[in-house]
Each structure stands twice: as structure tokens, then as C-alpha cells.
Amino acid sequence: MIKNKITAVLGPTNTGKTFLAIETLLSFESGMIGFPLRLLAREVYDKIIKRVSVDKVALVTGEEKIIPSNAKYFLCTVESMPIDKNLDFVGIDEIQMCSDQERGHIFTDRLLNLRGQKLTMFMGSNTISSIIENLEEDVEFIKKDRLSKLSFNGYKKISRIERKSAIIAFSAEEVYAIAELLRRQKGGAAIVMGSLSPKTRNSQVELYQSGDVDYLVATDAIGMGINMDLEHIYFSNLKKFDGKKLRRLKLAELGQISGRAGRHINDGYFGTTGECKDITPEEIELLETHKFDEIKYIYWRNVNLNFISKKKLIQSLEEKPSRAWLKRIYECEDEKVLKYLVKDNTIKIEDNQSEIKLLWECCQIPDFVKKSYGNHLDVVKSVFAFLKSKEGKIPNNYMKKQLSNLDKLDGNVDSLSNRIANVRTWSYVSNKSNWVDNQTYWVERTKYLEDKLSDRLHEELTKSFIDKRASVLARGLKQDIVFETKIIDNENVMINDQFIGKLKGLRLNLDFKIGALDTDIKSLKKAARQNVTPEIINRIENIISKSEIELKDDFKIYWKNNPIAKLNYGKDYLAPKLDIIVDDMIENFERKKLSDFLIKWISSKILNDLNSLIRLKNIDNKNPKIRALAYRLYENNGVVKREKIKNLISSLDQSNRKILREIGVKFGRYHIFLFKLFKPKAVELRLLLWKNYNQNYYDLKPPKFGLNFIESDNLLNQEFMLLCGFEKFGNFYVRIDILERLFLQIMKLKSENNEIKLLPEMLNLLGCSKNNFLKLVKMMNYKSFEKNNETFFKYHPKKIKNKIKDYKLKDNPFNVLNQLNIK
């Protein structure tokens, strides 16, 4: 690569300039990038140490220095860039800041004088291109186009601003006022200001990025490299105080800020809100197309200072530039302090080079507080006095006294912010080489104190502008404001971070025991349900689309362990009715949609699990005998004793039986039954439907699946046990299908004299003892006996003295049904 080559990567925001700079930096053996903000330098430092060994990366800002001895990569604020290092790569971010009235001269110095050994890269707006061309060096321009579209969104009231929006203000007072308004109307906002410490700023950003709040209130600090998931930028004002006067923002400044909306490939929108004046159509077009006036000149200040005397120093600072496109910057803070101290008779300043140079260094202590100028002057005077003294350093007792006054966590946002600003001053002082005794300790101490106060400030900001206190809820309800409602763990409903109830399935159960909410029940319901309704509708859609529901033995249909409907008895037990369990806030259209789906779902479940019974019910056959048997089976829930319909059975020929067998009817020795109905799922569903239809027998529990033989001295409901697939024999209950398998074994083993030998397989099949088996077969009209030390049994039917009236009598309805000739 050509030595000392310069690359200018220019374009609007959201073009990947900083990303390119970072990748380019890491492609070299060594390098440095200067950023406009301390928090940006820290952000990039945190990213790079995840990719490069931490001992090769340095962070250099006025208030924080992490400089490993073998550091290869330096992430700095522009002011803190070490200019005496020979590095392969040097990059300056937001180079258009050369035109800034407060700090422009620092950026200009880096533009003119700081170079990488192999490559120098300037990243910024297209507006600086003509200035860079004036360098008359080997410059390659890389134009970067925005990855997404930026469009004007018009004016909106704060109450109507969309989520994922940032509202821009230009003073701490305005930021706090807007944040308070958002707290009342939208449930809260995070805050980003350049004056916040990196720790507080990152905590606030995390609140937004995590979705805890949907809104951000920020100063124009957001315009410099802060990348967040923003879709909208709204300006509450187009004027800012620039340190000298209140002025309207330049179009390029508006573009820098509005460009933060719609990061990467997502489109962004900008607009106005509050008391903001209109943006003209011409300006809107220029903002949308990123066409801004070229920077005609940049601010400059002489860096070759003369420290021979106070007068010579001031004269060198006031020296004018030699190029037309450079403009002398006036009234910088450090110059103001210098001129004040030079005129201050209470401080003695010798006209010698080392003391003048020391004085100038002290004058460059930043005024982070910016509220009481006199206090800042006192700090500079005190520091200078200590450094020029015989000891030549700020003593430990003085540092301890300054910080002890700041080590307090009480107070509001303003007082905490003020303490952090003061701590930052002493952090800057501590980080200066050889300025304090025991430097390592005071660097760590100021860092610890800043972090502690930053955490407390974050808590206070959250409490002030995000906490949903009862008074806010009450005011908001009176104004009919829609509050943000959160549902945590899929059920806990939070309004402004206040728990108000649980959303169980599709019904909201409000908690009326909340002491913090001093409002009536109607108001609480209104506030809670403003955003719960869409959630319930979404759940209904989810239920319908995914069908992740189940029917439990309490007759209720559940979704995610919450009941959403309950069975009720219908015209027959295979056609139950449904009562949906849905909050009364849901309209009839959604209720009907859910009800129709659940009726269809339960009908489908019955059809699948009880298919043979449904087919039997809906049998399409004109033969009255087949229809008569189908009717008897259906009325008896799929099982009927053979002896009760023996005449009907005897009237069926083999072709009739074949039709019924195809449906699933089994013609057993003791029962006629639908064998598939004795599978676990079918038994569970039949019992549930039977109990539901009868609205009774809720306490009856089916035998455990796998049991074939039950002995019980308790009187069990015989109809219920038959539904479960068990036939009663005295105090024994035997599975009907197992009974038929036993009969097949008996028939297979029956000898010529009708004697059947008792085998272990028979006992294993039933799962009963030999003694109980013999009792059972006795009740089945078998007599047992011993022969050759083995047990046998033989069928001995009982003689019936009185002939039982059977179904051939004329008054038998099934005899009448048999005679019908349905065509």
C-alpha cells in the first residue's frame, strides 16, 4: 500500500463508515481511531477486545486510560489521541466536526497534522469533501450510500408518537420535561445525553434496547455514532444554544440526527413534535436526499504555541491561519480561563517556559459542570498551585477532601448529575501523568465513585421517568390516555410497572388488593384492558392456528395450563355443547370465531378417538336388523351383553355381521362390543362425555390401564364399569375383551368330553389368583374339579324353570324395528 495514503469515507449516517474503519484498523499491525465522544470510544473498545487480545488494545480518553504496555490498537477521544506515536493506521470519525464552533480546531489539527504510516482514514459527511480536497495530498474518496430510505413523517403530538421513537431536545431541562410527559402518556422513556457517564448511558440504552420502554429522549449527542433500534426521530425544537447564542440547527446537523432512524436496511422516518416549528418542503427534500451545503471553512487554532511568556502564549493562540478555508476559532474555554488567570492578581505566574506550559495544561481541564464558572476557575487555580509548588503534585488529603464531598448517593437527578460531573473533573486530573500522589489509587477511586454514582443516577432516572406510580396512573386515566401494558411470564399484567392482575388463558383476573393504586375498580379495569384486549385476540389467533390445546378430566379445554372452554351437556353425549371462558372485553365476533373453532376441534377429537362409535351412530344401511343392533350398541355406549339381544343376533346372517365387523363390532361369547373403544384414549373420552351428558358421577374414577381383573368388595357402578370395559361377576370385574380372549382359549383347549384343563396362561391373561379364577368360572356356569393332581373345569349351564319373556313378543320395539321395511 502506498505510504501516507489518505482515504476519505464520506456519506450520510447509516452507511457503515465506522464499521469499515474498525475492520480496516484490525487489518493493520497497529492503528488508532479518534472518536467525537468518550462513550463511542468505550463502545468500540468493548467490541474490539472481544476480537483481539485485551493486552493489545488501549482506551484513551480524558477521564479513562487503559494503556497496556504492548498496546497495538488505540481507541481515543479526538482530544486525547497520542500524536507522538508511529502507527500504521489512523482514523478520525465524524471529521465534519472540523466546522464545530467549540471543538472544531481539535478535529482540524488531526485533519491537517495526524497521519498513519500506511493509511489515514477520515470518516464523515459528504459536506467536508471540498475541504479534504484542499489538503493537496494523495486522497482516495469512497462514497457511501445510505442502506435504507429516510422519509419525513410530519408533525405528531407526543401522545401519538409511535414506539421505537426518539425525541430530540437540546437542554437537560427540555429532556427531563419531555421524559416526564412520556412517563405519563406512554409509560416511560430512556434518556441519552452526552453529559451522562458511559455507564449511565449504557444502562439507559439497555432499558430501551431490551424493550422495557419504547421511547427515547436524547440530546443531539445521539447524532454521533450511537446505533440503536430506532424507527422514528422527532425534533421537539430546531434551535440550540451553542455556547454563545441560540441558533437554528444547520440542515447538515438535522440530517446527522435524523439519520439515526432506520438503521442498516430498515427504513427510517423523521418528523416534528411539541412546539417545534415547521421544516420547509425544500428542507425536507434535502434531508431525504442527504444533500447539504458544502462546508466552506473549518475552525483552526495554532498548535505551535510559544511558552516563553504569558503574552507570547496568548499571541500564539491568537495567530491567524494562512489558508483561506481555515478560520480562527475564538473564545475557546481554555483560552478564557488562561486570560482570566493571567489577569488574576491573587495568583503568581512566572514567565518561564515550564510554568507557562504547566499553566496551559491546567487551563485545559474540562468544565464538565458548566453551571458555576467560578467553581471551575477555583479548581484550575488550585490544581495549578499544587503542581507549581515544591512538592509538584496534588496531595492525597486534598483529593480525599474533594471526593468525600461527592461520595453521596442521596438527591435527585440534577444533584446526582452534578456530582458525577465533578467526579469527572477529578477523574481527568487523576489520569494526567504525575499530577497526583498515588496516581493508581486515585484513578481507581474516581472510576469507582463515577460508576457508583452512575448506577444511582440510572436508578433515579428510571424511577423518575419510567416508574409507573399510582399518581401517574390516576392522572392518565382521567385524561383517557392509553398506557403501556406488559404481560410478564405470559400471565402477570403490569401497568406502568405496577402489578394489576393475572391473565389466565383468555380471562383477566384483576387484583383488587393493590394499595398503591388509589382508584376505583372501573378505572383499574379500563387501564388494565386497554392493551390486554389485543393480547387476548392474539392468543385466540394462536390457539386457532396452532391447536395447542387439550381436554382434561374436569371437562375443560386447556391452553398452556389455563382453561379456555368448558363442556356442557348437549342433545346426546357425543355432541356436547361448549361454554368458552373468555374475558367479557372480547367482542362477539372474536368469541364466535373461538367457539366455532373449539366446537370443530372437539367434534374432530370425538371423531378420531371414537371413530367406530360415530360410524355406528351414522350407519348408512337400510337393513332394519343392522340398524337395530347399531342402535342398541350406540345407546349402550358401544357394549351390550349378548344374552340381552340374542334373538337379534341370531337373526343376522354372515353378510350382516361382516358389515358391522367392518365398522369395528366384535361378536363375542359374552358381549357384542366395539373393541377399539377399550383403548385408553377412547375410554377416557367416553367416560368424560358420559359424565358430562349425565351431569353426574363426577367422583367415579376408571381402573388403572393395564388391569384386566379387579376384586372389590365395594359396590361399584355397574354401568360405569361397563363403559370402562369391565363386566361384573359378583365382586369381580373382568375386562370384556380379555374375557373374550379367555373364552377362545377355553374353546381351543376343550376336550371331547368338554373338560378344560386350567393352565397358567389363563391366570396370566386375567392377572388373578387360581382361587379367584375358579370363583369366576363358577359364576360363568363352569364347575371345577381335580383330576390327576390337575385342575379342570366344565360348562354346566343352569336350568331355567320359568321361560323369560324375550324380544319376539309383539310389544318389543326392536321386534317392530325388525319388521320395518325401510326403502
ChimeraX attribute file (.defattr): number of C-alpha atoms within 10 A of each C-alpha:
attribute: neighborCount
match mode: 1-to-1
recipient: residues
	/A:1	6
	/A:2	9
	/A:3	12
	/A:4	17
	/A:5	18
	/A:6	23
	/A:7	18
	/A:8	25
	/A:9	25
	/A:10	24
	/A:11	22
	/A:12	24
	/A:13	30
	/A:14	24
	/A:15	21
	/A:16	18
	/A:17	25
	/A:18	23
	/A:19	11
	/A:20	13
	/A:21	22
	/A:22	18
	/A:23	11
	/A:24	16
	/A:25	22
	/A:26	17
	/A:27	12
	/A:28	15
	/A:29	11
	/A:30	20
	/A:31	28
	/A:32	29
	/A:33	25
	/A:34	28
	/A:35	28
	/A:36	21
	/A:37	22
	/A:38	24
	/A:39	23
	/A:40	20
	/A:41	22
	/A:42	21
	/A:43	16
	/A:44	18
	/A:45	20
	/A:46	15
	/A:47	11
	/A:48	19
	/A:49	14
	/A:50	9
	/A:51	9
	/A:52	12
	/A:53	10
	/A:54	16
	/A:55	15
	/A:56	17
	/A:57	25
	/A:58	22
	/A:59	24
	/A:60	25
	/A:61	24
	/A:62	22
	/A:63	20
	/A:64	21
	/A:65	16
	/A:66	15
	/A:67	16
	/A:68	13
	/A:69	10
	/A:70	10
	/A:71	17
	/A:72	19
	/A:73	28
	/A:74	25
	/A:75	29
	/A:76	30
	/A:77	24
	/A:78	26
	/A:79	20
	/A:80	18
	/A:81	23
	/A:82	15
	/A:83	12
	/A:84	7
	/A:85	13
	/A:86	16
	/A:87	21
	/A:88	22
	/A:89	27
	/A:90	28
	/A:91	31
	/A:92	27
	/A:93	26
	/A:94	22
	/A:95	28
	/A:96	25
	/A:97	21
	/A:98	25
	/A:99	22
	/A:100	16
	/A:101	18
	/A:102	18
	/A:103	18
	/A:104	20
	/A:105	25
	/A:106	19
	/A:107	28
	/A:108	22
	/A:109	18
	/A:110	21
	/A:111	20
	/A:112	11
	/A:113	10
	/A:114	20
	/A:115	22
	/A:116	21
	/A:117	18
	/A:118	18
	/A:119	22
	/A:120	25
	/A:121	27
	/A:122	27
	/A:123	23
	/A:124	24
	/A:125	28
	/A:126	23
	/A:127	21
	/A:128	26
	/A:129	18
	/A:130	14
	/A:131	19
	/A:132	20
	/A:133	14
	/A:134	10
	/A:135	11
	/A:136	8
	/A:137	11
	/A:138	13
	/A:139	16
	/A:140	13
	/A:141	17
	/A:142	13
	/A:143	15
	/A:144	18
	/A:145	15
	/A:146	20
	/A:147	17
	/A:148	18
	/A:149	18
	/A:150	25
	/A:151	21
	/A:152	20
	/A:153	15
	/A:154	14
	/A:155	19
	/A:156	14
	/A:157	10
	/A:158	18
	/A:159	14
	/A:160	11
	/A:161	21
	/A:162	14
	/A:163	14
	/A:164	20
	/A:165	21
	/A:166	29
	/A:167	28
	/A:168	28
	/A:169	24
	/A:170	20
	/A:171	14
	/A:172	14
	/A:173	11
	/A:174	17
	/A:175	21
	/A:176	21
	/A:177	14
	/A:178	22
	/A:179	27
	/A:180	18
	/A:181	16
	/A:182	23
	/A:183	27
	/A:184	28
	/A:185	23
	/A:186	27
	/A:187	29
	/A:188	30
	/A:189	32
	/A:190	28
	/A:191	28
	/A:192	26
	/A:193	20
	/A:194	16
	/A:195	19
	/A:196	19
	/A:197	23
	/A:198	22
	/A:199	19
	/A:200	25
	/A:201	22
	/A:202	16
	/A:203	21
	/A:204	22
	/A:205	19
	/A:206	15
	/A:207	20
	/A:208	22
	/A:209	17
	/A:210	9
	/A:211	10
	/A:212	16
	/A:213	22
	/A:214	21
	/A:215	28
	/A:216	26
	/A:217	26
	/A:218	27
	/A:219	23
	/A:220	20
	/A:221	17
	/A:222	21
	/A:223	20
	/A:224	18
	/A:225	22
	/A:226	14
	/A:227	16
	/A:228	16
	/A:229	15
	/A:230	23
	/A:231	20
	/A:232	27
	/A:233	28
	/A:234	28
	/A:235	26
	/A:236	22
	/A:237	20
	/A:238	21
	/A:239	17
	/A:240	16
	/A:241	12
	/A:242	14
	/A:243	10
	/A:244	9
	/A:245	9
	/A:246	10
	/A:247	11
	/A:248	14
	/A:249	15
	/A:250	13
	/A:251	17
	/A:252	22
	/A:253	15
	/A:254	18
	/A:255	26
	/A:256	23
	/A:257	22
	/A:258	29
	/A:259	29
	/A:260	29
	/A:261	30
	/A:262	27
	/A:263	23
	/A:264	18
	/A:265	12
	/A:266	15
	/A:267	17
	/A:268	22
	/A:269	22
	/A:270	29
	/A:271	22
	/A:272	25
	/A:273	22
	/A:274	15
	/A:275	11
	/A:276	15
	/A:277	14
	/A:278	14
	/A:279	14
	/A:280	9
	/A:281	10
	/A:282	8
	/A:283	16
	/A:284	19
	/A:285	13
	/A:286	16
	/A:287	22
	/A:288	17
	/A:289	15
	/A:290	23
	/A:291	16
	/A:292	17
	/A:293	13
	/A:294	14
	/A:295	18
	/A:296	14
	/A:297	17
	/A:298	23
	/A:299	24
	/A:300	26
	/A:301	23
	/A:302	16
	/A:303	13
	/A:304	10
	/A:305	16
	/A:306	17
	/A:307	21
	/A:308	15
	/A:309	18
	/A:310	23
	/A:311	14
	/A:312	15
	/A:313	19
	/A:314	17
	/A:315	14
	/A:316	17
	/A:317	19
	/A:318	17
	/A:319	15
	/A:320	15
	/A:321	15
	/A:322	9
	/A:323	9
	/A:324	9
	/A:325	15
	/A:326	20
	/A:327	19
	/A:328	17
	/A:329	22
	/A:330	15
	/A:331	12
	/A:332	16
	/A:333	15
	/A:334	17
	/A:335	17
	/A:336	12
	/A:337	22
	/A:338	23
	/A:339	14
	/A:340	12
	/A:341	19
	/A:342	16
	/A:343	10
	/A:344	12
	/A:345	9
	/A:346	9
	/A:347	13
	/A:348	11
	/A:349	18
	/A:350	12
	/A:351	14
	/A:352	12
	/A:353	15
	/A:354	14
	/A:355	19
	/A:356	20
	/A:357	18
	/A:358	14
	/A:359	26
	/A:360	19
	/A:361	15
	/A:362	22
	/A:363	25
	/A:364	15
	/A:365	22
	/A:366	17
	/A:367	21
	/A:368	15
	/A:369	19
	/A:370	12
	/A:371	10
	/A:372	9
	/A:373	11
	/A:374	9
	/A:375	13
	/A:376	21
	/A:377	18
	/A:378	11
	/A:379	17
	/A:380	21
	/A:381	20
	/A:382	15
	/A:383	21
	/A:384	24
	/A:385	19
	/A:386	17
	/A:387	21
	/A:388	16
	/A:389	10
	/A:390	8
	/A:391	10
	/A:392	16
	/A:393	18
	/A:394	24
	/A:395	15
	/A:396	14
	/A:397	9
	/A:398	13
	/A:399	17
	/A:400	13
	/A:401	10
	/A:402	13
	/A:403	18
	/A:404	11
	/A:405	9
	/A:406	19
	/A:407	16
	/A:408	15
	/A:409	15
	/A:410	12
	/A:411	12
	/A:412	13
	/A:413	17
	/A:414	14
	/A:415	14
	/A:416	21
	/A:417	20
	/A:418	17
	/A:419	22
	/A:420	27
	/A:421	21
	/A:422	20
	/A:423	25
	/A:424	24
	/A:425	21
	/A:426	23
	/A:427	22
	/A:428	19
	/A:429	25
	/A:430	28
	/A:431	22
	/A:432	18
	/A:433	8
	/A:434	14
	/A:435	18
	/A:436	24
	/A:437	17
	/A:438	14
	/A:439	18
	/A:440	11
	/A:441	13
	/A:442	21
	/A:443	21
	/A:444	15
	/A:445	18
	/A:446	26
	/A:447	19
	/A:448	12
	/A:449	21
	/A:450	25
	/A:451	17
	/A:452	18
	/A:453	25
	/A:454	24
	/A:455	18
	/A:456	21
	/A:457	28
	/A:458	23
	/A:459	18
	/A:460	19
	/A:461	21
	/A:462	19
	/A:463	14
	/A:464	19
	/A:465	23
	/A:466	25
	/A:467	21
	/A:468	22
	/A:469	19
	/A:470	18
	/A:471	13
	/A:472	16
	/A:473	26
	/A:474	19
	/A:475	13
	/A:476	19
	/A:477	18
	/A:478	9
	/A:479	11
	/A:480	13
	/A:481	16
	/A:482	19
	/A:483	23
	/A:484	22
	/A:485	23
	/A:486	21
	/A:487	17
	/A:488	12
	/A:489	8
	/A:490	12
	/A:491	17
	/A:492	16
	/A:493	26
	/A:494	18
	/A:495	24
	/A:496	23
	/A:497	17
	/A:498	18
	/A:499	20
	/A:500	24
	/A:501	21
	/A:502	19
	/A:503	21
	/A:504	20
	/A:505	21
	/A:506	26
	/A:507	21
	/A:508	24
	/A:509	16
	/A:510	18
	/A:511	13
	/A:512	14
	/A:513	9
	/A:514	14
	/A:515	8
	/A:516	11
	/A:517	19
	/A:518	13
	/A:519	16
	/A:520	10
	/A:521	13
	/A:522	9
	/A:523	16
	/A:524	20
	/A:525	17
	/A:526	14
	/A:527	23
	/A:528	24
	/A:529	22
	/A:530	16
	/A:531	18
	/A:532	22
	/A:533	19
	/A:534	12
	/A:535	17
	/A:536	22
	/A:537	17
	/A:538	13
	/A:539	15
	/A:540	20
	/A:541	15
	/A:542	12
	/A:543	18
	/A:544	17
	/A:545	10
	/A:546	8
	/A:547	13
	/A:548	11
	/A:549	18
	/A:550	15
	/A:551	18
	/A:552	14
	/A:553	13
	/A:554	12
	/A:555	18
	/A:556	20
	/A:557	22
	/A:558	17
	/A:559	19
	/A:560	13
	/A:561	11
	/A:562	16
	/A:563	23
	/A:564	25
	/A:565	22
	/A:566	18
	/A:567	22
	/A:568	18
	/A:569	18
	/A:570	13
	/A:571	9
	/A:572	12
	/A:573	19
	/A:574	23
	/A:575	17
	/A:576	19
	/A:577	19
	/A:578	20
	/A:579	14
	/A:580	19
	/A:581	19
	/A:582	21
	/A:583	19
	/A:584	12
	/A:585	15
	/A:586	16
	/A:587	12
	/A:588	10
	/A:589	9
	/A:590	15
	/A:591	18
	/A:592	12
	/A:593	13
	/A:594	21
	/A:595	19
	/A:596	13
	/A:597	17
	/A:598	22
	/A:599	18
	/A:600	12
	/A:601	16
	/A:602	20
	/A:603	14
	/A:604	13
	/A:605	15
	/A:606	19
	/A:607	15
	/A:608	12
	/A:609	20
	/A:610	23
	/A:611	18
	/A:612	20
	/A:613	26
	/A:614	16
	/A:615	16
	/A:616	23
	/A:617	17
	/A:618	13
	/A:619	16
	/A:620	10
	/A:621	12
	/A:622	12
	/A:623	14
	/A:624	19
	/A:625	22
	/A:626	22
	/A:627	20
	/A:628	18
	/A:629	21
	/A:630	21
	/A:631	18
	/A:632	15
	/A:633	21
	/A:634	20
	/A:635	12
	/A:636	15
	/A:637	21
	/A:638	28
	/A:639	23
	/A:640	20
	/A:641	17
	/A:642	17
	/A:643	13
	/A:644	13
	/A:645	17
	/A:646	13
	/A:647	14
	/A:648	19
	/A:649	18
	/A:650	8
	/A:651	12
	/A:652	14
	/A:653	10
	/A:654	9
	/A:655	9
	/A:656	14
	/A:657	15
	/A:658	13
	/A:659	14
	/A:660	21
	/A:661	13
	/A:662	10
	/A:663	16
	/A:664	20
	/A:665	23
	/A:666	19
	/A:667	17
	/A:668	17
	/A:669	16
	/A:670	17
	/A:671	20
	/A:672	23
	/A:673	26
	/A:674	25
	/A:675	17
	/A:676	20
	/A:677	25
	/A:678	22
	/A:679	14
	/A:680	15
	/A:681	12
	/A:682	18
	/A:683	20
	/A:684	20
	/A:685	21
	/A:686	24
	/A:687	23
	/A:688	20
	/A:689	23
	/A:690	21
	/A:691	20
	/A:692	22
	/A:693	20
	/A:694	13
	/A:695	11
	/A:696	10
	/A:697	14
	/A:698	13
	/A:699	7
	/A:700	13
	/A:701	12
	/A:702	15
	/A:703	14
	/A:704	8
	/A:705	11
	/A:706	9
	/A:707	13
	/A:708	21
	/A:709	22
	/A:710	16
	/A:711	14
	/A:712	11
	/A:713	8
	/A:714	7
	/A:715	8
	/A:716	13
	/A:717	11
	/A:718	13
	/A:719	14
	/A:720	17
	/A:721	20
	/A:722	21
	/A:723	21
	/A:724	24
	/A:725	25
	/A:726	25
	/A:727	22
	/A:728	18
	/A:729	15
	/A:730	13
	/A:731	13
	/A:732	18
	/A:733	22
	/A:734	22
	/A:735	22
	/A:736	25
	/A:737	22
	/A:738	16
	/A:739	21
	/A:740	17
	/A:741	17
	/A:742	18
	/A:743	16
	/A:744	14
	/A:745	15
	/A:746	20
	/A:747	12
	/A:748	10
	/A:749	15
	/A:750	15
	/A:751	12
	/A:752	7
	/A:753	7
	/A:754	13
	/A:755	18
	/A:756	21
	/A:757	20
	/A:758	18
	/A:759	15
	/A:760	10
	/A:761	11
	/A:762	18
	/A:763	16
	/A:764	12
	/A:765	14
	/A:766	19
	/A:767	16
	/A:768	16
	/A:769	13
	/A:770	16
	/A:771	9
	/A:772	14
	/A:773	18
	/A:774	19
	/A:775	17
	/A:776	18
	/A:777	16
	/A:778	17
	/A:779	13
	/A:780	15
	/A:781	14
	/A:782	19
	/A:783	17
	/A:784	19
	/A:785	13
	/A:786	10
	/A:787	9
	/A:788	6
	/A:789	7
	/A:790	10
	/A:791	15
	/A:792	18
	/A:793	21
	/A:794	20
	/A:795	15
	/A:796	11
	/A:797	10
	/A:798	9
	/A:799	6
	/A:800	7
	/A:801	6
	/A:802	6
	/A:803	6
	/A:804	7
	/A:805	7
	/A:806	12
	/A:807	17
	/A:808	13
	/A:809	11
	/A:810	10
	/A:811	9
	/A:812	12
	/A:813	13
	/A:814	21
	/A:815	18
	/A:816	15
	/A:817	14
	/A:818	18
	/A:819	11
	/A:820	13
	/A:821	9
	/A:822	9
	/A:823	7
